[in-house]
Amino acid sequence: MEVNDLRLPPISLKNSLKISPDEKSRKIDILVQALRMVAKDFDIQRSELLIPDDCEKYGFVEGKHNLGLMLHFLADMIEE
């Protein structure tokens, strides 16, 4: 089976609008906990993430960054 053979349902904004505030909050909590858990992994903490120059337009600073710290930072920002 090739990747092109996989059929995924189309993403619809209508479906995402049906999520209750409690359900959305629960999903955010799960995501934040998962990011923090993964950020503590020894291999992740030793890994670097290279952000190329052209990503500055998305708000990311060019350079090599510690992946564990980036994931923990992302979890903090999502939780806020």
Beta strands, then each sheet from edge to edge (+ up, - down):
strand 1: 48-51
strand 2: 63-66
sheet 1: 1+ 2-
end
